[in-house]
């Protein structure tokens, strides 16, 4: 009985692994620089007015404002969402490397291989995809899920991710709303203590100045950090949603059997910035007539036409 023939390993471009997306994060210079600029402007203005940094360093005011603010936020927000928002605060100061270009290259790799060998040939690679959204979408495609059902299931995931990101942003937005009011409460409490010592006018003036530090903490933290942090997290969430939409369109194109070039054109609409490293270099100028590669001969001195 003849031995069964072993399938030959795939060769060529289709057998190459998909390009890995860029990993890691770097500091967001806009957030770090903006916060530093705001603090430098406020403290610098205070020093120009011959004030002292010690005038606005009050531990009691900080305890009142931040303790009251986060207490109110906990009353407003369920604890799991609050903890998730605290963990996600790093997204304000850290910016992950863009993975859009690498994701497009990966999807084109999958499309080329599926067009050549069938979508079932992507089963092994689909299980090794690090991104959970793309891994789920491509596995559904490999398993033969109906295209409409696949799109509905992945759109549900996108909607849930958007709701989660919006809930985290609202935590810091709520903190920005409560902080100024709690600062006013701290100022009123300080004034109550001042009223107990009206016999010493010098102490009254000092006490009023200290009391209003709580207002500075409340208004300053809301407008310099809490509200801007909510906006930055919301912007990060929108970037992630656009990337997921791009992944879904890529997988749908693979299932439909579209030409990889058409898929790339569609996906590049989500990431319009060209990659300078892949820019096409201009063609060199044609060589002058004569011997190939030989420089033109200079006319002898004194020769006339």
C-alpha positions in Angstrom: 0.0 0.0 0.0 1.5 3.4 -1.0 2.4 5.7 1.8 0.3 8.8 2.1 1.9 11.9 0.7 2.8 14.6 3.2 1.6 18.1 2.4 4.5 20.4 1.4 5.1 23.4 3.7 4.0 26.7 2.3 6.6 28.9 0.8 6.7 32.4 -0.4 5.1 35.5 1.0 2.0 33.7 2.3 4.1 31.7 4.8 5.7 34.7 6.5 4.3 35.6 9.9 2.0 38.6 10.1 3.7 41.9 11.1 3.6 42.4 14.8 2.0 45.6 16.1 4.2 48.1 17.9 4.2 47.7 21.7 5.0 49.9 24.6 4.0 53.4 25.7 5.8 56.7 25.8 5.1 59.8 27.9 2.4 62.0 26.5 4.3 65.3 26.1 1.0 67.3 25.7 -0.4 66.1 29.0 2.9 66.4 31.0 3.9 69.7 29.4 0.4 71.2 29.7 0.2 70.4 33.4 3.7 71.7 34.0 2.9 74.9 32.1 -0.3 75.5 34.1 1.4 75.0 37.4 4.3 77.1 36.4 2.0 79.9 35.3 0.0 79.9 38.6 3.0 79.6 40.9 5.0 82.1 38.8 2.2 84.6 39.0 2.1 84.2 42.8 5.9 84.7 43.1 5.8 87.8 40.8 3.3 89.3 43.2 5.8 88.8 46.0 3.9 85.9 47.4 5.3 82.7 48.9 4.7 79.1 47.9 4.0 78.4 51.6 0.9 80.6 51.2 -0.9 78.0 49.2 0.6 74.9 50.9 -2.1 73.9 53.4 -2.5 70.2 54.3 -5.9 70.9 56.0 -7.3 72.4 52.8 -6.0 69.6 50.7 -7.6 67.0 53.0 -11.0 68.8 52.9 -11.0 69.3 49.1 -9.7 66.0 47.9 -11.3 63.9 50.6 -14.7 65.5 50.0 -14.4 65.3 46.2 -13.5 61.6 46.0 -16.1 60.8 48.7 -18.8 62.5 46.5 -17.5 60.6 43.4 -17.8 57.3 45.3 -21.4 58.1 46.1 -22.0 58.9 42.5 -20.1 56.0 40.8 -20.2 52.2 41.4 -17.0 51.0 43.0 -15.8 48.8 40.1 -16.1 51.7 37.7 -14.2 54.0 40.1 -11.4 51.5 40.5 -11.2 51.0 36.7 -11.0 54.8 36.3 -8.2 55.0 38.8 -6.2 52.3 37.0 -6.9 53.9 33.6 -5.5 57.3 34.8 -2.1 56.4 33.3 -3.7 56.9 29.9 -3.6 60.6 30.5 0.2 60.7 30.8 1.2 57.7 28.7 0.6 57.4 25.0 0.7 54.0 23.4 2.6 53.7 20.1 0.2 53.8 17.2 -0.7 50.3 15.9 -2.8 51.3 13.0 -0.2 50.8 10.3 1.0 47.5 11.7 -2.6 46.3 12.0 -3.3 47.2 8.4 -0.2 45.2 7.3 -1.4 42.2 9.4 -4.9 42.3 7.9 -3.5 42.5 4.4 -1.3 39.5 5.2 -4.3 37.6 6.3 -6.3 38.6 3.3 -3.5 37.5 0.9 -3.2 34.2 2.6 -6.9 33.6 2.7 -7.3 34.5 -1.0 -4.6 32.0 -1.9 -5.2 29.1 0.5 -8.7 29.7 1.8 -9.8 31.4 5.1 -9.4 28.1 7.0 -5.7 28.4 6.6 -5.7 31.3 9.1 -6.8 29.1 12.0 -3.4 28.8 13.6 -2.5 32.5 13.1 -5.9 33.6 14.4 -5.3 31.9 17.7 -2.0 33.7 18.2 -3.2 37.3 17.6 -2.5 39.4 20.7 -5.4 41.8 20.3 -8.5 40.2 21.7 -10.9 42.0 19.5 -9.1 41.1 16.2 -8.5 37.5 17.5 -12.3 37.1 18.2 -13.3 38.5 14.9 -10.9 36.5 12.8 -11.7 33.3 14.7 -15.4 33.8 14.0 -14.6 34.2 10.3 -12.5 31.1 10.3 -15.3 29.1 12.0 -17.6 30.1 9.2 -19.9 32.5 11.1 -22.5 34.2 9.0 -21.2 37.6 7.9 -24.2 39.6 9.3 -24.0 37.7 12.6 -20.2 38.3 12.8 -20.7 42.1 12.2 -23.5 42.3 14.9 -21.4 40.4 17.5 -18.4 42.6 17.0 -20.4 45.8 16.9 -21.8 44.8 20.3 -18.2 44.5 21.6 -17.4 48.0 20.2 -20.5 49.5 21.8 -19.6 47.9 25.2 -16.0 49.2 24.9 -17.3 52.7 24.2 -19.7 52.6 27.1 -16.9 51.4 29.5 -14.6 54.2 28.3 -17.3 56.8 28.6 -18.0 55.6 32.2 -14.4 56.0 33.2 -14.2 59.5 31.7 -17.4 60.5 33.6 -15.7 59.6 36.9 -13.1 62.4 36.4 -15.7 64.7 34.9 -17.8 64.3 38.1 -14.7 65.0 40.2 -14.2 68.2 38.2 -17.8 69.2 39.0 -17.6 68.5 42.8 -14.1 69.9 43.5 -15.0 73.7 43.3 -18.0 73.2 45.5 -16.1 71.3 48.1 -13.4 74.0 47.9 -16.1 76.6 48.8 -17.2 74.4 51.8 -13.6 74.3 53.0 -13.3 78.1 52.7 -16.5 78.6 54.7 -15.3 76.2 57.4 -12.1 78.2 57.6 -14.0 81.4 57.9 -16.0 79.9 60.8 -12.8 79.3 62.6 -11.7 82.9 61.9 -14.9 84.3 63.4 -13.9 82.8 66.7 -10.9 85.1 67.0 -12.1 88.5 65.9 -10.3 90.2 68.8 -6.9 89.8 66.9 -7.2 91.6 63.6 -3.8 90.2 62.4 -4.9 86.6 63.0 -8.2 87.4 61.3 -6.4 88.4 58.1 -4.1 85.4 58.2 -7.0 83.1 58.8 -9.0 84.5 55.9 -6.1 84.0 53.6 -5.6 80.4 54.7 -9.4 79.7 54.4 -9.4 80.7 50.7 -6.7 78.2 49.9 -9.3 75.5 49.8 -11.1 77.4 47.1 -7.9 77.6 45.1 -7.4 73.8 45.5 -11.0 73.0 44.4 -11.1 75.3 41.4 -7.5 74.6 40.4 -7.7 70.8 40.5 -11.0 70.8 38.6 -9.8 73.0 35.7 -6.2 72.0 35.6 -6.5 68.2 36.1 -9.9 66.6 36.6 -11.8 68.0 33.6 -8.8 67.9 31.2 -8.2 64.3 32.3 -11.7 63.3 31.4 -11.4 64.9 28.0 -8.1 63.1 27.3 -9.4 59.7 28.3 -12.4 60.3 26.1 -10.1 61.1 23.2 -8.1 57.9 23.9 -11.4 55.9 23.9 -12.4 57.4 20.5 -9.0 56.4 19.0 -9.5 52.8 20.3 -13.0 52.7 18.8 -11.8 53.8 15.4 -9.1 51.1 15.5 -11.7 48.4 16.3 -13.9 49.7 13.4 -10.9 49.4 11.1 -10.2 45.8 12.3 -13.9 44.8 11.7 -13.9 46.2 8.2 -10.7 44.4 7.4 -12.1 41.0 8.6 -15.3 41.6 6.7 -13.3 42.2 3.6 -11.4 39.0 4.1 -14.6 37.0 4.5 -16.0 38.6 1.4 -12.9 37.6 -0.5 -12.0 41.2 -1.6 -8.7 41.9 -3.3 -6.1 42.8 -0.7 -5.3 46.0 -2.5 -9.0 47.1 -2.2 -8.9 46.2 1.5 -5.8 48.3 2.0 -7.4 51.3 0.3 -10.5 50.9 2.5 -8.5 50.5 5.7 -6.2 53.4 5.0 -9.2 55.7 5.2 -9.1 55.1 8.9 -5.4 56.0 9.1 -4.8 58.7 6.5 -1.4 59.8 7.8 1.2 58.3 5.4 4.1 56.4 6.8 7.2 58.4 5.8 9.5 55.4 6.2 7.5 53.7 3.3 7.5 56.7 1.0 8.4 56.0 -2.5 11.8 57.5 -3.5 11.9 59.5 -6.7 13.4 57.7 -9.7 17.0 58.9 -10.6 17.4 61.2 -13.6 18.2 59.3 -16.8 21.9 59.2 -17.8 23.1 61.5 -20.6 23.6 60.1 -24.1 26.8 58.3 -24.7 28.5 55.5 -22.8 26.3 54.1 -20.0 27.4 55.7 -16.7 30.2 57.8 -18.2 30.2 61.4 -17.2 29.9 64.0 -20.1 33.2 65.0 -21.6 34.2 68.6 -21.0 35.0 70.7 -24.1 38.8 71.4 -24.5 39.9 74.8 -23.5 39.9 77.4 -26.2 37.8 75.4 -28.6 35.2 77.2 -30.5 31.9 76.1 -32.0 
